[in-house]
Amino acid sequence: MIPTPYGQRILIDVLGDEPQEGSAIVLPEGRGHGIDQELKRVKVVQLGTGMVDNNGNRVPFDVQIGDTLLVEPQYMAKFRVGGKEYTIMNEAHIVVIIGRGVKQQLDGKAKKNGKSTRKT
């Protein structure tokens, strides 16, 4: 069983430093934080419980399971449950979404493997 993060946190798999297929994001040295670390490429494994706004409504996530992201490694935290190691981070610390997961939205209908599931 995969643990469910609390709030706006996401469970991720770390894929590496290199962007896929020749893609690259060039950031100036320092990036305003005085930190010169390479961005990590990660994949969303599990979404948290979500944040609740002042009216008691759940705020939807901007990412979904299966999305590929670039993130700054200093915002990732590791933990163990049942002998398995997991990596977690807050959705607010995502730098860029570089790939969408299987359940993309196209005209309000679910899409799988690049093809719409909408019946015509």
Secondary structure, DSSP 8 states (H G I E B T S, - for coil): ------TTEEEEEEEESS-STT------TTTTTT-----EEEEEEEE-S-EE-TTS-EE--SS-TT-EEEE-GGG-EEEEETTEEEEEEEGGGEEEEEE--SSEEETTEEEETTEE----
